[in-house]
Amino acid sequence: MRRIVLIVTLIAFLVLTTLAVLQHGYAGIFMQQFQSFGGAQVLVDLVIALTLFLIWMWNDAKAAGRNPLPWVFLTLALGSIGALIYLLVYKSARE
């Protein structure tokens, strides 16, 4: 069940991201967030959430004997897409 939820979420988010990039461009997605305090708040919230995920993912990958750096770079480049792929590909070392 967890895997199905991750796959559906990833596919839906990939579609949304593709549409946003096609409409605004990669840099344009970020520029939209600086149009108002509300947009900036959403961007900062995303940065906080992804930073917490990156800390968890780093520790999880190390505990499982995996190199976390590719996942760090993927998440920094693609945001939640990288995080969702990590969760889809690997079971937590603590499970």
KOLDRENNU-980902 format. One record per residue: x, z, y of N, C-alpha, C, CB in turn; residue in one letter; chain; residue number from 1. Coordinates in nm, 3 decimals. Glycine has a CB too. Layout:
% residues N
R,X,Z,Y,X,Z,Y,X,Z,Y,X,Z,Y,A,A,NUM $
...
***
This chain:
% residues 95
R,0.083,0.000,-0.121,0.000,0.000,0.000,0.086,0.000,0.125,-0.094,0.122,0.001,M,A,1 $
R,0.191,0.083,0.125,0.282,0.091,0.241,0.342,-0.046,0.270,0.394,0.194,0.216,R,A,2 $
R,0.382,-0.115,0.164,0.445,-0.247,0.178,0.346,-0.348,0.238,0.495,-0.298,0.041,R,A,3 $
R,0.221,-0.344,0.196,0.120,-0.436,0.248,0.098,-0.411,0.397,-0.013,-0.421,0.171,I,A,4 $
R,0.089,-0.285,0.435,0.070,-0.251,0.577,0.189,-0.301,0.660,0.053,-0.098,0.595,V,A,5 $
R,0.311,-0.282,0.609,0.429,-0.330,0.681,0.430,-0.482,0.694,0.556,-0.283,0.610,L,A,6 $
R,0.394,-0.553,0.588,0.392,-0.699,0.591,0.288,-0.751,0.690,0.364,-0.755,0.451,I,A,7 $
R,0.167,-0.695,0.684,0.061,-0.737,0.776,0.101,-0.708,0.921,-0.073,-0.667,0.741,V,A,8 $
R,0.155,-0.590,0.944,0.199,-0.553,1.080,0.309,-0.646,1.128,0.248,-0.408,1.083,T,A,9 $
R,0.407,-0.673,1.043,0.518,-0.761,1.081,0.467,-0.901,1.113,0.622,-0.767,0.969,L,A,10 $
R,0.382,-0.957,1.029,0.330,-1.092,1.053,0.250,-1.098,1.182,0.242,-1.138,0.935,I,A,11 $
R,0.161,-1.002,1.203,0.080,-1.000,1.326,0.170,-0.986,1.449,-0.022,-0.884,1.322,A,A,12 $
R,0.272,-0.901,1.440,0.360,-0.882,1.555,0.448,-1.003,1.578,0.447,-0.758,1.535,F,A,13 $
R,0.490,-1.071,1.471,0.568,-1.196,1.486,0.486,-1.303,1.556,0.615,-1.247,1.349,L,A,14 $
R,0.358,-1.314,1.522,0.270,-1.411,1.589,0.258,-1.377,1.737,0.131,-1.414,1.522,V,A,15 $
R,0.231,-1.251,1.767,0.218,-1.208,1.906,0.348,-1.232,1.984,0.180,-1.059,1.913,L,A,16 $
R,0.461,-1.199,1.924,0.591,-1.217,1.989,0.619,-1.365,2.013,0.703,-1.155,1.905,T,A,17 $
R,0.589,-1.448,1.915,0.609,-1.593,1.930,0.527,-1.647,2.046,0.573,-1.667,1.800,T,A,18 $
R,0.402,-1.607,2.054,0.316,-1.652,2.164,0.369,-1.605,2.299,0.172,-1.602,2.143,L,A,19 $
R,0.414,-1.480,2.305,0.467,-1.426,2.431,0.594,-1.499,2.472,0.495,-1.276,2.417,A,A,20 $
R,0.683,-1.526,2.377,0.807,-1.597,2.410,0.777,-1.740,2.452,0.903,-1.596,2.288,V,A,21 $
R,0.684,-1.805,2.386,0.648,-1.942,2.425,0.588,-1.946,2.565,0.550,-2.001,2.324,L,A,22 $
R,0.509,-1.846,2.599,0.445,-1.844,2.730,0.538,-1.799,2.841,0.324,-1.754,2.726,Q,A,23 $
R,0.623,-1.698,2.815,0.703,-1.637,2.921,0.853,-1.654,2.906,0.672,-1.494,2.930,H,A,24 $
R,0.901,-1.691,2.786,1.044,-1.694,2.759,1.092,-1.554,2.722,1.122,-1.747,2.881,G,A,25 $
R,1.209,-1.548,2.657,1.261,-1.419,2.609,1.282,-1.322,2.726,1.393,-1.438,2.532,Y,A,26 $
R,1.349,-1.368,2.831,1.373,-1.281,2.947,1.243,-1.250,3.021,1.474,-1.346,3.044,A,A,27 $
R,1.151,-1.344,3.019,1.024,-1.325,3.087,0.942,-1.210,3.032,0.944,-1.450,3.080,G,A,28 $
R,0.957,-1.183,2.904,0.885,-1.071,2.844,0.926,-0.941,2.912,0.912,-1.063,2.691,I,A,29 $
R,1.054,-0.927,2.938,1.103,-0.804,3.002,1.069,-0.801,3.150,1.255,-0.791,2.983,F,A,30 $
R,1.075,-0.916,3.215,1.046,-0.921,3.358,0.902,-0.877,3.388,1.071,-1.062,3.413,M,A,31 $
R,0.811,-0.908,3.296,0.671,-0.867,3.313,0.659,-0.714,3.323,0.586,-0.920,3.197,Q,A,32 $
R,0.748,-0.644,3.256,0.739,-0.498,3.253,0.783,-0.433,3.385,0.825,-0.445,3.140,Q,A,33 $
R,0.850,-0.509,3.468,0.896,-0.454,3.596,0.803,-0.490,3.711,1.036,-0.505,3.626,F,A,34 $
R,0.685,-0.542,3.680,0.588,-0.579,3.782,0.509,-0.458,3.833,0.492,-0.683,3.727,Q,A,35 $
R,0.508,-0.351,3.753,0.432,-0.231,3.793,0.492,-0.108,3.725,0.281,-0.246,3.757,S,A,36 $
R,0.455,0.008,3.773,0.498,0.131,3.709,0.439,0.142,3.568,0.457,0.254,3.793,F,A,37 $
R,0.319,0.091,3.549,0.258,0.092,3.416,0.339,0.010,3.317,0.115,0.040,3.422,G,A,38 $
R,0.383,-0.107,3.358,0.466,-0.191,3.272,0.600,-0.126,3.244,0.487,-0.325,3.336,G,A,39 $
R,0.659,-0.065,3.346,0.787,0.003,3.328,0.772,0.121,3.232,0.843,0.052,3.464,A,A,40 $
R,0.660,0.191,3.240,0.636,0.304,3.151,0.630,0.256,3.006,0.506,0.377,3.189,Q,A,41 $
R,0.563,0.144,2.982,0.554,0.089,2.846,0.693,0.049,2.795,0.459,-0.033,2.842,V,A,42 $
R,0.774,-0.012,2.880,0.910,-0.051,2.841,0.997,0.071,2.809,0.975,-0.135,2.952,L,A,43 $
R,0.990,0.172,2.894,1.068,0.294,2.871,1.021,0.363,2.743,1.057,0.391,2.992,V,A,44 $
R,0.890,0.364,2.719,0.836,0.422,2.597,0.890,0.349,2.474,0.682,0.417,2.599,D,A,45 $
R,0.897,0.217,2.480,0.952,0.137,2.371,1.099,0.168,2.349,0.933,-0.012,2.399,L,A,46 $
R,1.174,0.181,2.457,1.317,0.214,2.445,1.335,0.351,2.379,1.385,0.212,2.584,V,A,47 $
R,1.255,0.448,2.420,1.264,0.582,2.360,1.230,0.576,2.211,1.169,0.682,2.432,I,A,48 $
R,1.121,0.509,2.176,1.079,0.501,2.036,1.183,0.429,1.950,0.944,0.430,2.025,A,A,49 $
R,1.236,0.318,2.000,1.336,0.244,1.923,1.468,0.320,1.913,1.360,0.107,1.985,L,A,50 $
R,1.502,0.395,2.016,1.623,0.478,2.009,1.608,0.584,1.900,1.652,0.544,2.145,T,A,51 $
R,1.492,0.649,1.895,1.467,0.746,1.789,1.471,0.680,1.651,1.331,0.815,1.810,L,A,52 $
R,1.413,0.560,1.640,1.419,0.488,1.513,1.563,0.454,1.477,1.335,0.360,1.520,F,A,53 $
R,1.641,0.407,1.573,1.780,0.371,1.545,1.861,0.490,1.496,1.846,0.312,1.670,L,A,54 $
R,1.837,0.607,1.553,1.907,0.728,1.507,1.868,0.759,1.363,1.873,0.850,1.599,I,A,55 $
R,1.737,0.754,1.334,1.691,0.779,1.197,1.747,0.673,1.102,1.537,0.780,1.191,W,A,56 $
R,1.738,0.546,1.141,1.784,0.437,1.056,1.934,0.447,1.029,1.750,0.303,1.120,M,A,57 $
R,2.012,0.481,1.129,2.157,0.497,1.113,2.186,0.602,1.004,2.224,0.539,1.248,W,A,58 $
R,2.121,0.718,1.017,2.140,0.825,0.919,2.089,0.785,0.780,2.070,0.951,0.966,N,A,59 $
R,1.976,0.718,0.774,1.919,0.674,0.647,2.010,0.572,0.579,1.779,0.615,0.669,D,A,60 $
R,2.058,0.474,0.653,2.146,0.372,0.596,2.276,0.433,0.547,2.175,0.262,0.700,A,A,61 $
R,2.334,0.521,0.626,2.458,0.588,0.586,2.437,0.670,0.459,2.512,0.678,0.700,K,A,62 $
R,2.326,0.744,0.451,2.298,0.826,0.334,2.280,0.741,0.208,2.173,0.910,0.357,A,A,63 $
R,2.233,0.617,0.226,2.213,0.528,0.112,2.335,0.441,0.085,2.092,0.440,0.136,A,A,64 $
R,2.441,0.458,0.164,2.563,0.380,0.144,2.554,0.238,0.197,2.596,0.376,0.000,G,A,65 $
R,2.463,0.215,0.292,2.447,0.082,0.353,2.513,0.080,0.489,2.297,0.043,0.364,R,A,66 $
R,2.556,-0.038,0.532,2.612,-0.056,0.665,2.496,-0.066,0.765,2.704,-0.183,0.671,N,A,67 $
R,2.486,0.026,0.860,2.374,0.022,0.953,2.390,-0.078,1.068,2.352,0.158,1.010,P,A,68 $
R,2.512,-0.125,1.092,2.536,-0.208,1.210,2.453,-0.336,1.217,2.680,-0.245,1.215,L,A,69 $
R,2.437,-0.412,1.108,2.351,-0.531,1.120,2.209,-0.496,1.163,2.347,-0.606,0.988,P,A,70 $
R,2.159,-0.384,1.115,2.023,-0.341,1.149,2.014,-0.293,1.293,1.977,-0.231,1.055,W,A,71 $
R,2.121,-0.230,1.341,2.126,-0.189,1.481,2.120,-0.312,1.571,2.255,-0.106,1.510,V,A,72 $
R,2.202,-0.412,1.541,2.204,-0.534,1.622,2.071,-0.609,1.615,2.318,-0.626,1.576,F,A,73 $
R,2.013,-0.616,1.495,1.884,-0.683,1.479,1.775,-0.613,1.561,1.843,-0.686,1.330,L,A,74 $
R,1.775,-0.480,1.557,1.674,-0.404,1.632,1.698,-0.415,1.782,1.675,-0.257,1.589,T,A,75 $
R,1.824,-0.414,1.825,1.853,-0.430,1.968,1.812,-0.568,2.018,2.002,-0.406,1.996,L,A,76 $
R,1.826,-0.669,1.934,1.792,-0.806,1.974,1.643,-0.835,1.964,1.868,-0.906,1.888,A,A,77 $
R,1.577,-0.780,1.862,1.438,-0.816,1.835,1.339,-0.700,1.846,1.427,-0.875,1.700,L,A,78 $
R,1.390,-0.582,1.882,1.301,-0.467,1.900,1.235,-0.425,1.771,1.196,-0.499,2.003,G,A,79 $
R,1.106,-0.404,1.776,1.031,-0.352,1.662,1.036,-0.443,1.541,0.888,-0.329,1.702,S,A,80 $
R,1.063,-0.570,1.561,1.073,-0.662,1.447,1.187,-0.619,1.356,1.095,-0.808,1.496,I,A,81 $
R,1.302,-0.584,1.414,1.414,-0.535,1.334,1.380,-0.408,1.261,1.535,-0.513,1.421,G,A,82 $
R,1.311,-0.317,1.329,1.271,-0.191,1.266,1.174,-0.215,1.151,1.208,-0.098,1.370,A,A,83 $
R,1.077,-0.303,1.170,0.981,-0.331,1.064,1.047,-0.396,0.944,0.869,-0.421,1.117,L,A,84 $
R,1.141,-0.487,0.968,1.211,-0.551,0.857,1.293,-0.448,0.779,1.303,-0.665,0.908,I,A,85 $
R,1.361,-0.359,0.850,1.437,-0.254,0.781,1.344,-0.172,0.691,1.508,-0.161,0.883,Y,A,86 $
R,1.231,-0.129,0.744,1.138,-0.049,0.667,1.082,-0.127,0.548,1.024,-0.001,0.755,L,A,87 $
R,1.067,-0.258,0.563,1.016,-0.343,0.456,1.119,-0.365,0.346,0.971,-0.475,0.511,L,A,88 $
R,1.244,-0.382,0.385,1.350,-0.417,0.291,1.398,-0.298,0.211,1.466,-0.480,0.364,V,A,89 $
R,1.412,-0.182,0.276,1.474,-0.066,0.210,1.377,0.049,0.197,1.596,-0.021,0.287,Y,A,90 $
R,1.390,0.120,0.085,1.328,0.251,0.073,1.420,0.350,0.141,1.301,0.291,-0.077,K,A,91 $
R,1.365,0.454,0.196,1.446,0.556,0.260,1.537,0.621,0.156,1.357,0.661,0.328,S,A,92 $
R,1.657,0.654,0.197,1.752,0.722,0.108,1.698,0.859,0.068,1.889,0.737,0.174,A,A,93 $
R,1.603,0.912,0.144,1.549,1.045,0.118,1.425,1.044,0.029,1.517,1.113,0.248,R,A,94 $
R,1.381,0.924,-0.011,1.261,0.916,-0.097,1.297,0.933,-0.241,1.189,0.782,-0.078,E,A,95 $
***
